């Protein structure tokens, strides 16, 4: 949801900062790695219940997401390897943050509530997987109510007042689930459209995969 014009405005604002960091000797991979370190420290402060400190650290973690892209563009070193590294670290950071939330719930609450951050994480990974799989098929799967930036903003907002933390987690889970379902439906609809420009070899490959899948199904 924060993609599009908002993202473009942020990129324009961060471009001079990216050029300055390049002159200072920073690289995109260094900032991505340091963002992971900040995510680990943020998770620890959440687990210990230091919410106000966690909000500050979460904000700094988010800035690393903005800065590594700006530095990559400013240094003209944007690459597939860097993009892959950034995506992997983002998913790892998501898991670490929700792990911190789980530890907090274990220490202060009882019952099955500790499963909530794992449910959020499952939907988070579904959103990421749907996009990557769709793009591998030449389809677009961006947007939605609850992408990574929105999740971090809502998590920070939920920590502003401790009694609102758990309701805030439920809101994140609901919106994340809606985003995953909505993204699935959009890709499902797009994939059903005929593609006359599709190369015959690609159509043949897809038909072959479908036949193999049907064959496996008939054997089970």
N, C-alpha and C positions, 0 to 999 in steps of 0.2 A: 504493500500500500504506500510505503514511503519511497518507492521507486518512481521513475518518471520525472516530472518537472522538479519535484523536491530534490531528488537525487542529483539532477543536473545542476541545480543551484548550489548544492553542497560541494560538488566537484569543482565548480568554478571558484568557490570560496577557498577550498583546500589546495588549489593548484599552486599559489605562491608559497604556501607552507611546505608543500612537497618539494618545490625547487630549492627552498632554503635547507631542508633536511638533506637533500642530495649534496649540496655544497658542504654540509657539515660531515659528510661521509657515511650517512645512513643508507641502507639498502632496504628494499621491500621485504626481503626474507628475514632480515634482522627485526624489523617491526612486527612481522607476523609472529616470529618466535617470542618476542617480548610480550606480545598480546596474550600468548598462551600462558606465560608466567603470571601476568596480571590476573588471568582467569583463575589460575590455581589459588592465588592469594585471596581473590574475591570469594571463591568457594569456601575457603577456610573461615573467612570472617562471617559468611552466611551460616555455616555450620555452628559457629560459636555464638551466633545471635547478635553480632556487632553490626546491626543493620545500617546505621548511618555511615560507618566506615565502608561497608560493602557497597553502598550506593555510589560513593566517590570512586571506589576502585572499579565498579562496573562501568561507570562513565568513562574512565580512562581506558578500560578494555575496549569499549565501543570506539573510542578515538583511534585506537590502533587499527581497527577495521577500515576507518576512513583514510588514515595516513599511509598504510601500506600500498593502497591503490594509487594515491596521489604521488608517492615516491616512485612507483613503478612507471607511471606515465612521464614524470619529470625526467627520469634517468633514461627513458627510452629502452628499458629493459623488460618490458612486459613480455611474458613468455608463457607457453603452455605449462612448463614445469612450475613456474611461480603461481599460476592460477590453480594448479592441482594442489600444491602445498597449502595455499590459502584456504581452499575448500576443506581439505582434510583437517587442518588446524581448527577451522570454524566448528566442524562437527565434534572434534575432540573437546573443544572449549564448552560447547553446549552440554556434553555429557558430564564434564567436570562440575559445571555450575549446578546442574540438577543433582549431582552427587552431593554437593554441599547442602542443598535444600533437603535431601533425604536424611542426611546426618542430623540436621536441625530438627526434623520431625521425629526421628527416632529418640532424640534426647528429651523432647518436650511433649510429645504426644504418644498415644498408644493406639493399637489397632491397625487397621489396614490403610490408614491415611498415608503411610510412608510409600505406598504404591503410586500416589498421585504424581510425584515428579517423574517416575518411570513411565507413566502413561503420557505425560507431556513430552518426554523424550522420544517415545515411540512415534507420536504424531509429528514431532519435529523432523525425525529422520524420514518419515513418509513424505513430507513436503519436499525435502531435499532430493530424495530418490526419484519422486515423480518428475521433478524438473530435469534431473540428469538423464533419466531414461527417455523422457520425451525429446530432449535435445539430441540425444544419440540417434533418434529416429527422424530427425529433421523437423520436429514440431516445437512450438513455443509453449512454455508452461511457467510464465512469470506471474507475479502479482498475487493478490489475496489479502485477507484481513490481517494475517499474523505471520509475517516473515521474520527474519532474525532481528532486524532493528526494532520492530514492534514488540517482540518478545522481551528484549532487553529493557525497553522503556517501561513496559508493564511490570516486569519483575522489580525494577527499581521503584516504581510507584507503589507496589505492594509492600515494600519494606519501609515506606515512610511512616507507617503506623502499624505496630506489631499485631493488633487485633484484626487488621485487614489483610494480613499476609496470606492466610489460608484461603479466604474468599478470593483474593487476587490470583492465587494459583489455579483455582477452579475456573476463573474467567479466562486465564491463559490457556488452560486445557480445552475449554469449550471453543474458543476462537481458533485455536490451532487445529482442532478436529474439523471445524467448519472449513478452514483453509485447505486442509488435505482433501476433504471430500469435494470441495468446489474445484480444486485443481484437477482432481481425477476426472470429474464430470466434463470439464472443458476439454481436456486432452482426449477423452473418450469420444466426444462429439467431433472434434477436429479430425481424429484418426479415422472416423467413419466416412469422411468425405472422399469422393473419388479424386485421384491424383493423376490426371492424364499426362502430365509431364514427367511422371516417374519413369525411370529407365527400366526397360524390359528385364534386365538382369536383376535389378532390385526386386521387381515384382516376383520373378521366378524364385529368388532367394526367400522372400517372405512366404510364398506358397509352399516351398519346401519345408520351412520351419513349421508351418501349420500342419502339414501332413505328418511330420515327425511327432508333433504334439498329440495329434489324434491317434497315432499309432501307439504312443506310450499310454494314452488314456485307455485304449481298448485292451491293453495287457494288464491293467490294474483292476 
